[in-house]
Amino acid sequence: MTEPHRAFLALGSNIGDRVDHLRTAIAAIPDVVAVSAVYETPPVSKVEQDRFLNMVVRLHTTLDARALLEVCREREAEAQRVRVVHWGPRTLDVDVLWVDGETVDDPPDLLVPHPRMFERSFVLVPLADVGADLLPEGYDVAAVAAADEIVSLGRLVDL
């Protein structure tokens, strides 16, 4: 893709200095134009672990989904993410959610739009801050946040 387009990345952290992991990653992601509030969310896996900090960033970029995945992996490596337990605790998780005009079906590492983004309140609640037009019609952010024990911590990262 050579024309600038909109893309969204989801970020999460639940071990170490969660805020610093998010701030450091965002500072190193190119083309960020909007940052959601940070939300503390319960883990969704059956693995015993602490609550997450989750957020979504919007980019205005020329990078395609594959290049964005590389950016995500670089940020995770810089945060010393270790992949031991599937859906287990992590210093940083960065996922490509959406790239305007692009659909990718290249399992196991790249599926865009992200196949579970519309099922995950920890993605949809922060997405409402920076990409509300992507939410399912009638999605009640406040009700879902309350039901799923998602707490806004406000804006911890400003552009």
C-alpha positions in Angstrom: 0.0 0.0 0.0 1.5 3.3 -1.0 -1.3 5.7 -0.2 -1.6 6.6 3.5 -4.5 4.7 5.1 -5.9 4.1 8.6 -4.8 1.2 10.7 -5.4 0.1 14.3 -3.2 -1.8 16.7 -4.2 -3.2 20.1 -1.7 -3.1 22.9 -1.8 -5.0 26.2 0.5 -5.7 29.2 0.1 -7.5 32.5 3.6 -8.1 33.9 6.4 -5.7 34.9 5.9 -2.0 34.5 2.7 -2.2 32.5 2.5 1.6 31.9 6.1 1.9 30.8 5.7 -1.1 28.4 2.8 0.7 26.7 4.4 4.1 26.6 7.7 2.8 25.3 5.9 0.8 22.5 3.8 3.7 21.4 6.8 6.0 21.2 8.4 3.5 18.8 5.4 2.8 16.6 5.4 4.9 13.5 2.6 7.1 12.2 0.4 7.1 15.4 -2.2 9.8 15.2 -4.6 8.8 18.1 -4.3 6.9 21.3 -7.2 5.5 23.4 -7.4 5.8 27.1 -5.8 2.9 29.0 -8.2 0.3 30.4 -7.6 -2.2 33.1 -9.2 -5.5 32.2 -9.4 -9.0 33.6 -7.6 -11.7 31.7 -9.8 -13.8 29.4 -7.8 -17.0 29.5 -8.0 -19.8 32.1 -4.3 -19.1 32.9 -3.9 -17.6 36.4 -2.5 -14.1 35.9 -2.8 -10.4 36.8 -5.2 -7.9 35.2 -4.1 -6.3 31.9 -3.7 -2.7 30.8 -5.2 -2.5 27.3 -5.4 0.3 24.7 -5.7 0.9 20.9 -3.8 3.2 18.7 -4.8 4.6 15.3 -2.2 5.1 12.6 -2.2 7.0 9.4 0.4 5.0 7.5 1.6 3.7 4.2 2.6 0.4 5.9 0.6 -2.7 4.9 -0.6 -5.4 7.4 2.6 -7.5 7.0 4.9 -4.6 7.7 2.7 -3.6 10.7 3.0 -7.1 12.0 6.8 -6.7 11.9 6.4 -3.4 13.8 4.3 -5.3 16.4 6.9 -8.1 16.8 9.7 -5.6 17.1 7.9 -3.8 20.0 7.2 -7.1 21.7 10.9 -8.1 21.4 12.0 -4.8 22.8 9.8 -5.4 25.8 11.4 -8.8 26.2 8.2 -10.7 25.6 8.5 -14.4 26.1 5.9 -16.7 24.5 5.7 -19.7 26.9 2.0 -20.2 27.6 -0.6 -19.5 25.0 -2.7 -16.4 26.2 -0.5 -16.3 29.3 1.1 -13.3 31.1 3.1 -11.0 28.9 5.2 -7.8 29.2 3.6 -6.6 25.9 1.2 -7.9 23.3 0.7 -5.9 20.1 -1.8 -7.0 17.5 -2.8 -5.7 14.1 -6.6 -5.2 14.3 -7.6 -3.5 11.2 -6.0 -1.9 8.0 -8.4 0.1 5.8 -8.9 -1.6 2.5 -6.9 -4.7 3.4 -7.9 -8.3 4.1 -5.2 -10.8 4.9 -5.8 -14.5 5.5 -2.3 -15.9 6.2 -2.6 -18.2 9.2 -1.2 -18.7 11.7 0.5 -15.3 12.1 -1.6 -12.8 10.2 -5.3 -12.4 9.9 -6.7 -9.0 9.2 -9.2 -7.9 10.3 -8.2 -9.6 13.5 -10.6 -12.6 13.7 -11.5 -12.1 17.4 -11.5 -8.3 17.7 -15.3 -8.1 17.6 -15.6 -10.7 20.4 -13.3 -9.0 22.8 -14.5 -6.2 25.0 -10.9 -5.4 26.0 -10.4 -4.4 22.4 -13.7 -2.9 21.6 -13.9 -0.6 24.6 -10.6 1.2 23.8 -11.4 1.0 20.1 -14.4 3.2 20.7 -12.0 6.0 21.7 -10.2 6.1 18.4 -12.2 4.1 15.8 -15.9 4.1 16.9 -17.0 3.6 13.3 -15.7 0.1 13.4 -17.8 -1.0 16.4 -20.8 -3.2 15.8 -24.0 -1.3 15.4 -25.7 -0.7 18.7 -22.6 -1.6 20.7 -23.1 -0.2 24.2 -19.5 0.6 25.4 -20.5 1.7 28.9 -22.7 -1.4 29.5 -20.1 -3.8 28.3 -17.3 -2.1 30.3 -19.4 -2.3 33.4 -20.4 -6.0 32.8 -16.8 -7.1 32.0 -15.2 -5.1 34.9 -13.2 -2.9 32.5 -12.0 0.3 34.2 -10.7 3.4 32.4 -7.5 4.7 33.9 -7.6 7.7 31.6 -5.1 8.9 29.1 -1.7 7.7 30.2 -0.1 8.5 26.8 -0.5 11.7 25.0 0.6 12.6 21.5 
